Amino acid sequence: MQPAPQPRPEDERPFVVPCADLTPAAPLRWLRLGWQDFKREPGLSLMFGGVIVVVSVGVSALAWWLGRFALLATLLSGFVFIAPLLAVGLYCVSRELGAGRKPALRHSFTLARRVMGQAGVFALAQLVILLLWSRAGMMINVFFPAEAGDAASLIEFLAIGSAVGSIFAAVTFATAAFSLPMIADRDVDMITACISSVNAVLRNKITMLCWAALIALLTAVGFATAFLGLAIIMPWLAYAAWHAYRETLDASAWPRM
């Protein structure tokens, strides 16, 4: 009789990555740690931030030139969703700093190539959510039109639209909060990373609500400064998100990238 096969290490891993219990003050700590990373690598950070500003201005200019304000809003919303993909290279900066190494642009490119497949799955999922959100907005406009001069219909339209939009925003935030930093750190599939991210968000609702509010506030500041503030804010948020992941998820069962 042949001996029973030994279990593989991956068979012993949990389906969901264990997560810590966070306090509401944790997001401020993440921002502080992220700012320290920014100050340690200002040149590389501003280079990534500059790319984000150029993309933002280009998308907005295109929508303005086409004269479609709805398209502008959709594209900007899509940018907010896709922005975490641009942060993969920045996660590498925080990762290198945490390991005591000097970050370099080539390291970020190498990491981006290695996670390109998983990041593509994430981008596709976010694109589906964005399209569904856009379609939901159109349906709300059809069934609950805001009549000119009718304050009641306008309030109803805004209330229903905000409620529906918050659902899509919550789903996007929950899946993106820790998943992308995790695939930039560990050899893990995107499904596991997203489920683990959602689980961690649900386990720490108050803390993550504070974190989402801070992200929305800082992003709004970046847009309000004619996009220029994004050159600083987006790298800062990416570094903070990295520290949030490191503090929240225990992914030691998966091999490092």
Secondary structure as UniProt FT lines:
FT   HELIX           9..12
FT   TURN            24..25
FT   HELIX           26..40
FT   HELIX           42..66
FT   HELIX           69..86
FT   HELIX           88..98
FT   TURN            99..100
FT   HELIX           105..114
FT   HELIX           116..143
FT   TURN            148..149
FT   HELIX           151..176
FT   TURN            177..178
FT   HELIX           179..185
FT   HELIX           190..203
FT   HELIX           205..224
FT   TURN            225..229
FT   HELIX           230..248
FT   TURN            252..253
//
